[in-house]
Amino acid sequence: MPNGTTPRREHLAPHIDYYFTPVSPWTYLAGDGLEQIAARTGASIAYKPVDLMKVFAQTGGTALGERPPARVEYRMQELKRARKKLGMDLVLQPAYFPTNPAPASYAVIAAEKAGGGDTGKLVQLLLRACWAEEKNIAEDEVIREALDQAGFDPGLADSGLLTGAETFVANTEEAVANGVFGSPFYIVDGTERFWGQDRLADLEAHLTGRL
């Protein structure tokens, strides 16, 4: 069984380990699809932000700025098609991308630990801030606003730094050990892996026994 994930037992509801970075356009395009699936199937979700550049370095991925022109151009075409297909607001080249994902990731980790709010909504707000509102999600003000809107104490942006940093590293190591190589990435009960927002339908089919 992969390290850090939850084993599946027949008498328990399914569990999803959700690995992501808050600066991925593909993760933004997932919207609240994961949360809707969890609500329909009774699955639990563990939100696990990771350092995607370190994941790439260990799994054969390439940072956007280092990719060949053909791959960069194709990515842009795919983003345009996805934006139109999903009807979502998406700035193709936002003012604050790339930016440091660590502060927002620490806030998500601290919020998940503290409880009292909606972690899924927090993740979506941070992603929207980057990809639709052109805000810098490395800035405290932006993070605090997202925490507040998701029902969390805005002070978590500061108080959760140490724990967040440690967990961020642990999440990244765990992700690599469990076969994660991109964002968004979903692992069900430590075994079934789904990569990309365009695999959410397959994820639900698996959870409902159709796949």
Secondary structure, DSSP 4 states (H G I P E B T S, - for coil): --TTSPPP-TTS--EEEEEE-TT-HHHHHTTTHHHHHHHHHT-EEEEEE--HHHHHHHHT---GGGS-HHHHHHHHHHHHHHHHHHT----SS-TT-S---HHHHHHHHHHHHH-SS-HHHHHHHHHHHHHTS---TTSHHHHHHHHHHTTS-TTHHHHTHHHHHHHHHHHHHHHHHTT--SSSEEEETTTEEEESGGGHHHHHHHHTT--
